Amino acid sequence: MKFLVKTAAALLSGTVILLATPAAAQQEAAAPAVEAQIAAATPQPAGPALWKVYDEDTTVYLFGTVHALPKDVDWYKGDVATALASSDMLITEIMTTPDTPALMQSILMEKGMLPAGETLRAMLTDEQRASYDAAMVKLGLPEAAFDRFEPWYASMMLSILPLMKEGYSPESGVEAVLTKESGEARKRGELETVAFQMSVFDELPLESQIQFLVQAADGVETIKPMLDKMVAEWLEGDADGLAALMNEGLSDPVLADRLLYQRNANWAEWIDNRLDTPGTVFIAVGAGHLAGSKSVQDALTARGITTHRVQ
């Protein structure tokens, strides 16, 4: 169960949903109704958390996102909508364009493929392979569907596909809504590149990749209920509750450091530098980066910058 929280935290934090490349297209589209507690976490939810840092001539809003959501989740309103409307620029982890899927496929072919003659399932012990094969059957995929890929990619697919089958979609995700609401006039920017985000997983030690894969396989039926809980905490604006769910599963220090902590420190440096330029900026990053210890806020505090809760 702990890994399921970690996997869902990865989805909240940013990179995972971007890896739903052509392999995900093998899945039959399905979008059943999502449980009522996700559509309305409380009778009158406070709304997702929003922070800001500022000086005499610069304001930087910090908003935690969920990159894929069920359809018709109502969150864009109140202080979030006001903050975006007042901003000169929208900054996301990466900027997606019509060319992004092709770029990702190209990078995957370069970074995610095993050498000729090697297969993913051959890397696993008999016990690990049995768990992995069972998960593939549950997802309706051939057991050898990801055999040519490195373990990190198969892990992402086993984390993403159960969610997509249950109605979670990047088209309903926060970034998609913010981009639409921003329109074409507002300036855009990104904190990272697609290549960098994919390298976060590609450069994990093989042992961590295999551990990630096996635990994803073991949790293929329970990751969706766990992410439902996380989204409910996000909708309520309960950053502490979200952090508690996430931190329960951050048992791999290598993955946590590369996926969250190093990037949080990098983004705090970006914000520190941005405060030297007048204006108002709305930064939207995965909610996992703005919750718990070693968050972006903690990294800003280490730089002497105070973060203020807005919503």
C-alpha positions, 0 to 999 in steps of 0.5 A: 500500500505504501508504494501506491501512495508514492506512485500517486504522488508521482502523478501529482508531482508531474512527470508520470502522466506525460509518459502515456505515449503510444503504448497507452493508446493500446487501451480501449477508451473508458471513462466511467462515472467517478465516485462522488467524493472526488467530484465534491470532496466536501459539501463546500470545499475550500479549494486547492491550496494557493500560495504566493511570495512577493517583494515590493514589485514582484508577485509569484503565485504557487499553485499545486496541480493534478496533471490528470483528473476525472471529467467535470471536477470543479476547482477553477474559481475563487482566489485561483481564478483571480490570481491567474487573471492578475498574472502576466505569465503562466509558468508550468513544469513543461509547455506542451505543444502539438509537437510534444507527443512526437518529441516524447516518442523520439526521446523514448526510443532513445532513452527507454529501449533496452539493447538488442537481445535484452528483454524486460521480463528476463530481468525479473526473478520468477516471483517478480515476473509472475506478479508483473504478468498478472498485472498485465493480464488485469490490464488486458495487455499481452504479457510481453507488451513492454518487453523492449522497454526499460523497467522505468517505462513499464512502471509508468504504464502500470501506474497510468493505465489503471487511472486512464481506464477509470476516467482520469485524463490529462485533458481534464487536468489542471494544466489543460484548464489553466492553459485554456483560461490563460488564452493566447495573449498571456505569456508562457514559460516552463521550468523544465523540458520533456527530455529532463523529465523523462531522464529523471526516471531513465537515470534511476539505478536499475535496482530502483527501476525494478523495485518500482516496476514490481511494486506498481504491478502489485498495486495495479488494482489499488492505485486508483482508490488511493489517488481518489483520496489524494485528489479529495485532499487536494480539492479541500486544500488540505496540504498537510493531509496530502503530505501525510498520504504522500510521505507514507509512501516515500520509502525509496530515497533515490526516487524521492530525491530525484523526483521531488527534492532536487527539483524543488530546490531548483525551482526555489532558485528559479523563483528567487531569481525571478523576484529580481524582475518586476511583474506577476507570475503564476507558477503551476507545478504538481501538488506533490512539490508543495506539500510535506518536508523538503517542499518548494516552500521549505527550499524558499525558506532556506533562501530567506524567502517567506511563502504566504498562504492565499487559499 
